[in-house]
Amino acid sequence: MKKGARFRDLLPPDHTDALGSSTAASDKDWGEVVLSKLRHLQSVSPAGSRRAPLPPSVADALLAWAVSCYETGVHADANLLLLELLNRQSASVPVLKVQAANLLALGDFESSAASCEKAHTQATDDPELFFLWGQAEWFAGHQGSAQLRLRQAITLFEQQGVQPPSYFWCRNLTSASDQE
Amino acid sequence: MKDNGTQSIELLLPVLKRPTGWGALDADAVRSRAAQTFLAFEASMVAEHLATPDMDSHNTWASIARSPDTMTGAGVAETNLAQSYTADAKSTERDGADLSRFSWGYRPVMWGVLLGGIVLAPWVVWAPVLGGLSFGLLIIQAGLLKRWLMPSSSTEEAEADWTSYDAITLTTPQRSRHGSGWLLVAILVLFGVQAIMLLTTLNMKSRESMVAIQNLQSVHRERTSISKRADFKAMQSAQERTNGSEPSSDELEKDVRPSQPQPKTQP
């Protein structure tokens, strides 16, 4: 292991490391090492047993990695990382939102709705969260609850003056359900 | 697209934001850096828990230590990471003691293996090699190799020999036709090698002894010349004292040359 991997690695990277030459060039696939370790830990430790909490910098690193996995379509790895994050620290809204989106991508709509519900206890005016929640409820087969969440999302989007790309989807869905 | 009864609805996944500072990195860089960050943190936690074992989380860290990656290069890398991390974190005394204890466990074993290997090398390496060669020579000499390679013919030969030899002959070991030849060649090769080694050793020793003898001779020559010069000077001074004249400087200079001694004056 090179000597450069020191305490500074616990800090978030700045923009000078955009090319990632200092760490990405290493031969060892450290990502696979960590993922196999997490799989091992989650297989041996019972669900719900809490491990040592992570410092914020390490939690940010894992969250960034999970988002990167979500972006690249590796949803299983993202789920593993998010489970480790939620097992190590109290559930925060960003982590729960990422988990909800990732579970939505994995097709686990019930769990995605549960994550949104947990996040809703901390953030009541997040339109993206309501939008996710509405989708999860819709695909889980709970159309009534889905319409309610999507209407809340549209209202919050309009209040905040934000027009997301999914706005028309929400509008069409709610209007279609209204016509029914 | 998903058909949900009345209409076809497409699942829209949101675009998520990364934490501050991580947005500019590509996926591979994020993966590598985040993994190293996590490993560094875990290594520091392992070091701390080795120092102060906590019963609540002892099982978790024991499972980390038992995990397959800890046993391979990744575990070693994490140990190195732990060393650098804790050294930079300035928690010097306690962590330093822990890490030294962590790494000192393997040093006596390594030294023991090394020294044991050196001590046991003649028995472990050379004795089996020479023993195997000797055993091979014996097998060749006794004709067993030929018997193993050609069991049917050797059996027939043995049966034939059994009928043709008397009891006294059968008690002596049977030799194959080429067994004594191989043995002779092997012995000759061994003698040849031994002779070359002996000659080389003697040659080197004779050179060394010649040099030593030459050195001794030169020292002896110098000593004799010095003693001769001293005797000559003493005799000359005694003679001058008897004659009552001082020796000239030319004579003194000539006296120091032992190769051309001056003829002694008659008293």
Interface residues (C-beta under 8 A of the other chain):
Chain A: M1 K3 A5 R6 F7 D9 L10 P12 P13 D14 H15 D17 A18 L19 G20 T23 A24 S26 K28 W30 G31 V33 V34 S36 K37 H40 L41 V44 S45 S49 R51 A52 L54 P55 S57 V58 D60 A61 L62 L63 A64 W65 V67 S68 C69 Y70 E71 T72 P94 K97 V98 A101 L104 A105 E128 F131 L132 Q135 W138 F139 P165 S166 W169 L173 A176 E180
Chain B: K2 N4 T6 Q7 I9 E10 L11 L12 L13 P14 L16 K17 R18 P19 T20 G21 W22 A24 L25 D26 A27 D28 A29 V30 R31 S32 R33 A34 A35 Q36 T37 F38 L39 A40 F41 E42 M45 S57 N59 T60 S63 I64 S67 P68 D69 G73 A74 V76 A77 E78 N80 L81 S84 Y85 D88 A89
